[in-house]
Amino acid sequence: MYSKTRLAILVLLISVLACTTSGEVPPATETAEVVSQSNTSVPTEAAPQATPIVEHKTKPGEIPEIQSGVVGDQDSSLTADQNRAPGGDRFTFTRFERPFNSEAMDIYFPAIDIQGAIFYEDAQWLYSEITLKNNEDASFVLNGKYGFEIDLNVDGGGDLLVLASNPSVNEWSTTGVEVWEDSNNDVGGQTPTVTDNVLPAGDGFETRLFGGSDSPDPDLAWARVSPNDPHVVQIAVKRDVLAGDTTYLVGMWSGTEDLDPALFDINDHFAHEQAGTSMTELEYFYPIKEVSELDNTCRMAVGFQPSGNEPGLCPLPPPPGGNAPEDPGCPTQYLVCQNVSQIAVVIVCYCNQP
C-alpha cells in the first residue's frame, strides 16, 4: 500500500516538473496587456518647422545727397510741461500734433514727435528721413511706427502707405516694414484731407503689397535707424511702387501700433469730439481722447511746382540756399517746392541740381 502511494506521488511530481521546464506561458492578463500596449499610438512631438530663409538680392545704399523735398514740424517739447501742444493740431484738416498720452496728456513721447523730414529719390529708391525729438536722453529708442503716405494723383487721397515698426539700428532691414495700397480709392472719403460731414465706412489702405510671407518682392521696402543719428529713422522703398509716376505729394507719419492703415483718413473714422485735441485753445475738444500718440507733417510736392491749391500742402520754412527755377530745363527730380509763408500759401520752388 505504501509503495503504491509513493509511486503515485512520484509520477505526479514528474508531471509537474515537465510542465514547468517546457517553457512558461504568460498569464492571459499579461498577454492582453502586452497586446494593448503594442496597439496604442504614442504621441510624439512635431518636428519644428524651419523658418523660411529669405534671400535678399537688392538692398538700399546710402542716402542720396540731392533732396527732393523738405518739411518742418512743431516741437511739442516746448509746451509738454503744460500738457499741450504749441500748435499744429488741426484734426479737421488731417493735421496731428499729439505725441502725448490720452486724457491726462502728462506723458510726452519724444520718439513720436516729428521735428522735420527730408525726402530723396534716386534711380531705384525713394528715401525718407524722419527726425524725432532729441531729448538728450541716453536711453532714447525709436520704438514707434514711422512712415510716409504718397498721393500719386495729387487729389488729397493717399494711394500708398509705407510703415516701419521698431526700425533696426544702423543696418537696413525688412523686419517690421509694410507697404499698403488703397486699391478701391476710398482713403479720404468724399473730401480728402478734410473731415467729411458723414463719417464714411471705408477700409483705408486695404491691400498689403509688402510685409507678409507672400510678398512677391522680398526687397521692396527697408528701414533702419540712421547710423549717424539715433533720432533719425530712414525708410526706403523701391520706386516701382510709383508705377511710372514722377510727380506726387508725400507726407510723414509717426505713432504707435494704433497707426492703422485701415483707419485712413483718421479724421474720417472718428468724430472730433471722440478724437479730442492737444490744443487748449480748442477748449470744447481738449484734451486728447481716442486719437493719441500720433504726429504727422504737411505734404511735400515732389517733381512739380504746385499751384498752392493741392490738398495737404501747408506752411514751411524757406529752404537754405538754392537757385530759383527760372530755367525751365531743371529736371523734375531736382525741383523742390515749399510754402515759405506761415500765414498764407506762397509757393517758392528752387532747382537743387548739383
C-alpha positions as CSV (number, residue, x, y, z in Angstrom):
1,M,0.0,0.0,0.0
2,Y,2.8,2.3,1.0
3,S,4.7,1.5,-2.2
4,K,1.7,2.3,-4.5
5,T,1.1,5.6,-2.8
6,R,4.8,6.6,-3.0
7,L,4.8,5.7,-6.7
8,A,1.7,7.8,-7.4
9,I,3.3,10.9,-5.7
10,L,6.5,10.4,-7.8
11,V,4.5,10.3,-11.0
12,L,2.6,13.4,-10.1
13,L,5.9,15.2,-9.3
14,I,7.5,14.3,-12.6
15,S,4.4,15.6,-14.5
16,V,4.6,19.0,-12.7
17,L,8.3,19.3,-13.4
18,A,7.8,18.5,-17.0
19,C,5.2,21.3,-17.3
20,T,7.4,24.0,-15.7
21,T,10.5,23.2,-17.6
22,S,8.9,23.1,-21.1
23,G,8.6,26.9,-21.2
24,E,6.5,29.3,-19.1
25,V,3.3,30.7,-20.7
26,P,2.5,34.2,-19.5
27,P,-0.9,34.6,-17.9
28,A,-3.8,35.7,-20.1
29,T,-4.0,39.0,-18.4
30,E,-0.3,39.8,-19.2
31,T,-0.8,38.8,-22.8
32,A,-3.8,41.2,-23.1
33,E,-1.7,44.0,-21.6
34,V,1.1,43.4,-24.0
35,V,-1.2,43.5,-27.0
36,S,-2.9,46.6,-25.7
37,Q,0.4,48.4,-25.4
38,S,1.5,47.4,-28.8
39,N,-1.7,48.8,-30.4
40,T,-1.6,52.1,-28.6
41,S,-0.1,55.0,-30.6
42,V,2.4,57.0,-28.5
43,P,2.1,60.8,-29.3
44,T,5.4,62.3,-30.5
45,E,6.3,66.0,-30.6
46,A,6.0,67.5,-34.1
47,A,9.3,68.5,-35.6
48,P,9.8,72.2,-35.5
49,Q,9.1,74.0,-38.8
50,A,12.2,75.6,-40.4
51,T,11.9,79.3,-40.7
52,P,12.0,80.2,-44.4
53,I,15.2,81.9,-45.4
54,V,14.7,85.0,-47.4
55,E,17.4,85.6,-50.0
56,H,17.7,89.4,-50.5
57,K,19.2,90.4,-53.8
58,T,18.7,94.2,-53.6
59,K,19.3,96.5,-50.6
60,P,19.2,100.3,-50.4
61,G,22.5,102.1,-50.3
62,E,23.4,105.4,-48.7
63,I,21.0,108.3,-48.7
64,P,21.4,110.4,-51.8
65,E,22.9,113.9,-51.4
66,I,20.2,115.6,-53.5
67,Q,16.9,116.4,-51.7
68,S,13.5,116.1,-53.4
69,G,11.6,117.7,-50.5
70,V,12.0,119.2,-47.0
71,V,9.4,119.7,-44.3
72,G,9.4,121.0,-40.8
73,D,7.0,120.3,-37.9
74,Q,6.0,121.5,-34.4
75,D,8.2,120.8,-31.4
76,S,5.8,119.8,-28.6
77,S,8.5,119.5,-26.1
78,L,8.3,123.3,-25.7
79,T,4.9,123.1,-24.0
80,A,4.9,119.5,-22.8
81,D,5.1,120.6,-19.2
82,Q,1.8,122.4,-19.8
83,N,0.2,119.2,-21.1
84,R,-0.5,120.7,-24.5
85,A,1.0,121.1,-28.0
86,P,2.2,124.6,-29.1
87,G,0.2,124.3,-32.3
88,G,-0.2,122.3,-35.5
89,D,-3.1,120.0,-34.3
90,R,-5.9,120.6,-36.8
91,F,-8.0,117.4,-36.7
92,T,-10.5,118.7,-39.3
93,F,-7.7,119.1,-41.8
94,T,-5.8,115.8,-41.1
95,R,-3.1,117.5,-39.2
96,F,-2.0,115.8,-35.9
97,E,0.4,117.1,-33.2
98,R,-0.3,114.6,-30.5
99,P,2.9,113.0,-29.0
100,F,1.1,112.6,-25.7
101,N,-0.9,110.0,-23.8
102,S,-4.7,110.2,-23.8
103,E,-6.8,112.3,-21.4
104,A,-4.2,113.5,-18.9
105,M,-1.6,114.4,-21.5
106,D,1.0,114.2,-18.8
107,I,3.4,111.9,-20.6
108,Y,5.3,113.3,-23.6
109,F,6.8,110.9,-26.2
110,P,9.8,112.4,-27.9
111,A,10.2,109.3,-30.1
112,I,6.9,110.2,-31.7
113,D,7.4,114.0,-32.0
114,I,8.5,114.7,-35.6
115,Q,10.8,117.7,-35.9
116,G,11.3,117.6,-39.6
117,A,11.7,115.3,-42.6
118,I,13.6,115.1,-45.9
119,F,12.6,113.1,-48.9
120,Y,15.1,111.8,-51.6
121,E,15.0,109.9,-54.8
122,D,17.4,108.0,-57.0
123,A,17.1,105.8,-60.0
124,Q,15.9,102.8,-57.9
125,W,14.7,104.0,-54.5
126,L,12.6,106.5,-52.7
127,Y,14.0,107.5,-49.3
128,S,12.6,109.4,-46.3
129,E,14.5,110.6,-43.3
130,I,12.3,111.5,-40.3
131,T,13.9,113.3,-37.4
132,L,12.3,112.8,-34.0
133,K,12.9,115.0,-30.9
134,N,16.3,114.8,-29.4
135,N,15.6,114.9,-25.7
136,E,19.2,114.2,-24.8
137,D,18.3,111.1,-23.0
138,A,20.8,108.2,-23.3
139,S,18.0,105.7,-23.2
140,F,16.2,107.1,-26.2
141,V,14.9,104.4,-28.5
142,L,12.9,104.8,-31.8
143,N,10.3,102.2,-30.7
144,G,7.3,103.6,-32.5
145,K,5.8,103.2,-36.0
146,Y,7.1,105.6,-38.7
147,G,6.3,106.1,-42.4
148,F,5.1,108.2,-45.3
149,E,2.0,108.5,-47.4
150,I,2.1,109.1,-51.1
151,D,-0.7,110.8,-53.1
152,L,0.0,109.9,-56.7
153,N,-2.7,111.8,-58.4
154,V,-2.4,114.9,-56.1
155,D,-6.1,114.9,-55.2
156,G,-5.6,114.6,-51.4
157,G,-6.4,110.9,-51.1
158,G,-3.5,108.8,-50.2
159,D,-2.6,106.0,-52.6
160,L,0.4,104.3,-50.9
161,L,1.4,104.0,-47.3
162,V,4.9,102.8,-46.2
163,L,5.3,101.9,-42.5
164,A,8.2,100.7,-40.3
165,S,7.8,99.5,-36.8
166,N,10.7,99.4,-34.3
167,P,13.3,100.1,-37.0
168,S,16.5,98.1,-36.9
169,V,19.5,100.0,-35.5
170,N,22.1,101.0,-38.1
171,E,21.5,98.2,-40.6
172,W,18.9,98.2,-43.3
173,S,16.2,95.5,-42.5
174,T,12.9,94.5,-43.9
175,T,11.6,93.3,-40.5
176,G,8.6,95.3,-39.4
177,V,8.3,97.1,-42.7
178,E,5.0,97.2,-44.7
179,V,3.7,98.7,-47.9
180,W,0.0,99.3,-48.3
181,E,-2.2,100.4,-51.2
182,D,-5.6,101.9,-51.4
183,S,-6.9,99.8,-54.3
184,N,-10.6,100.9,-54.0
185,N,-9.8,104.6,-53.8
186,D,-11.7,105.3,-50.5
187,V,-9.0,106.9,-48.5
188,G,-10.1,110.5,-47.7
189,G,-13.8,109.8,-48.3
190,Q,-15.7,112.5,-50.3
191,T,-13.4,115.4,-49.3
192,P,-9.8,114.1,-48.9
193,T,-7.7,115.7,-46.1
194,V,-10.9,117.3,-44.7
195,T,-13.3,115.7,-42.3
196,D,-16.5,114.5,-44.0
197,N,-19.8,115.6,-42.6
198,V,-20.9,112.0,-42.6
199,L,-18.2,109.6,-41.5
200,P,-17.6,107.1,-44.3
201,A,-17.4,103.4,-43.9
202,G,-14.2,103.0,-45.9
203,D,-11.5,100.4,-45.3
204,G,-8.5,102.7,-45.8
205,F,-5.3,101.1,-47.2
206,E,-6.7,97.6,-47.6
207,T,-4.2,95.9,-49.9
208,R,-0.8,94.9,-48.5
209,L,1.9,94.9,-51.1
210,F,4.7,94.0,-48.8
211,G,5.2,92.8,-45.3
212,G,3.9,89.2,-45.3
213,S,5.5,85.9,-46.2
214,D,3.8,86.0,-49.6
215,S,5.4,89.3,-50.7
216,P,6.2,89.0,-54.4
217,D,9.3,91.1,-54.0
218,P,11.2,90.4,-50.7
219,D,13.3,93.5,-51.2
220,L,10.5,96.1,-51.8
221,A,10.9,98.2,-48.6
222,W,13.5,98.6,-45.9
223,A,14.1,100.7,-42.8
224,R,16.8,101.5,-40.2
225,V,17.8,103.9,-37.5
226,S,20.4,106.3,-39.1
227,P,23.9,105.2,-38.3
228,N,24.8,108.8,-37.9
229,D,21.9,109.9,-35.6
230,P,19.8,107.7,-33.2
231,H,16.9,110.2,-33.5
232,V,16.5,109.7,-37.3
233,V,14.6,106.9,-38.9
234,Q,15.4,106.1,-42.6
235,I,12.9,104.3,-44.8
236,A,13.4,103.2,-48.4
237,V,11.0,101.7,-50.9
238,K,11.6,100.8,-54.5
239,R,10.3,103.4,-56.8
240,D,8.5,100.6,-58.7
241,V,5.6,101.4,-56.3
242,L,5.0,104.6,-58.3
243,A,4.1,102.7,-61.4
244,G,5.9,105.2,-63.5
245,D,4.6,108.4,-61.9
246,T,7.2,111.1,-61.3
247,T,5.0,113.8,-59.7
248,Y,3.2,113.3,-56.4
249,L,2.7,114.6,-52.8
250,V,4.3,112.9,-49.8
251,G,3.7,113.4,-46.1
252,M,5.3,111.8,-43.0
253,W,3.7,110.0,-40.1
254,S,4.8,108.7,-36.7
255,G,2.8,106.9,-34.0
256,T,2.3,103.6,-32.2
257,E,0.7,100.3,-33.3
258,D,-2.6,102.3,-33.4
259,L,-1.3,103.9,-36.6
260,D,-3.5,101.6,-38.5
261,P,-3.6,101.5,-42.4
262,A,-7.3,100.6,-42.2
263,L,-8.2,103.9,-40.4
264,F,-7.1,106.3,-43.1
265,D,-8.0,109.1,-43.2
266,I,-8.1,109.0,-39.5
267,N,-10.2,112.1,-39.2
268,D,-12.9,110.3,-41.2
269,H,-13.1,107.4,-38.8
270,F,-13.6,109.5,-35.6
271,A,-15.7,112.5,-34.7
272,H,-13.8,115.5,-33.4
273,E,-15.4,115.1,-30.0
274,Q,-14.1,111.5,-29.9
275,A,-10.6,112.3,-31.0
276,G,-10.2,115.4,-28.9
277,T,-7.3,117.8,-29.4
278,S,-3.9,118.7,-27.9
279,M,-4.5,122.4,-28.1
280,T,-6.1,124.2,-25.1
281,E,-7.3,126.9,-27.5
282,L,-9.9,124.5,-28.7
283,E,-11.4,124.1,-25.2
284,Y,-14.5,122.3,-26.4
285,F,-12.4,119.4,-27.8
286,Y,-9.4,119.5,-25.4
287,P,-7.8,117.2,-24.2
288,I,-6.7,114.3,-26.5
289,K,-9.1,111.4,-26.2
290,E,-9.4,108.4,-28.6
291,V,-6.7,109.6,-31.0
292,S,-3.4,109.9,-29.2
293,E,0.3,109.3,-29.6
294,L,0.3,110.5,-33.2
295,D,2.1,113.0,-35.3
296,N,2.3,113.9,-39.0
297,T,3.5,116.6,-41.3
298,C,2.1,118.5,-44.2
299,R,2.8,117.2,-47.7
300,M,5.7,117.9,-49.9
301,A,5.4,118.4,-53.6
302,V,7.9,116.1,-55.4
303,G,8.8,116.6,-59.0
304,F,6.5,119.5,-59.8
305,Q,5.7,123.1,-58.9
306,P,2.4,123.2,-57.0
307,S,-0.2,125.8,-57.6
308,G,-0.9,126.1,-53.9
309,N,-4.3,124.5,-54.0
310,E,-3.1,120.9,-53.6
311,P,-4.8,119.2,-50.6
312,G,-2.5,118.8,-47.6
313,L,0.1,121.5,-48.6
314,C,1.0,123.6,-45.5
315,P,3.3,126.4,-44.4
316,L,7.0,125.5,-44.4
317,P,10.2,127.4,-43.6
318,P,12.1,128.6,-46.7
319,P,15.0,126.3,-47.8
320,P,18.6,127.4,-47.2
321,G,20.2,128.5,-50.4
322,G,19.2,127.0,-53.7
323,N,18.5,128.7,-57.1
324,A,15.2,130.0,-58.3
325,P,13.9,127.7,-61.1
326,E,13.6,130.3,-63.8
327,D,15.4,127.8,-66.0
328,P,12.7,125.6,-67.4
329,G,15.3,123.0,-68.1
330,C,15.6,121.9,-64.4
331,P,15.0,118.2,-64.3
332,T,11.9,117.3,-62.3
333,Q,13.8,115.1,-59.8
334,Y,15.7,118.2,-58.7
335,L,12.8,120.6,-58.3
336,V,12.0,121.3,-54.7
337,C,8.9,123.4,-53.8
338,Q,7.8,124.7,-50.5
339,N,5.4,127.1,-48.9
340,V,7.5,129.9,-47.4
341,S,4.7,131.7,-45.6
342,Q,3.4,131.0,-42.2
343,I,0.1,132.8,-42.8
344,A,-0.7,132.2,-46.4
345,V,0.1,129.9,-49.3
346,V,3.2,131.4,-51.0
347,I,4.9,128.6,-53.0
348,V,8.6,129.0,-53.9
349,C,10.5,126.4,-55.9
350,Y,14.2,126.0,-56.4
351,C,16.4,123.8,-58.5
352,N,18.6,121.6,-56.4
353,Q,20.5,120.2,-59.3
354,P,24.2,119.7,-58.4
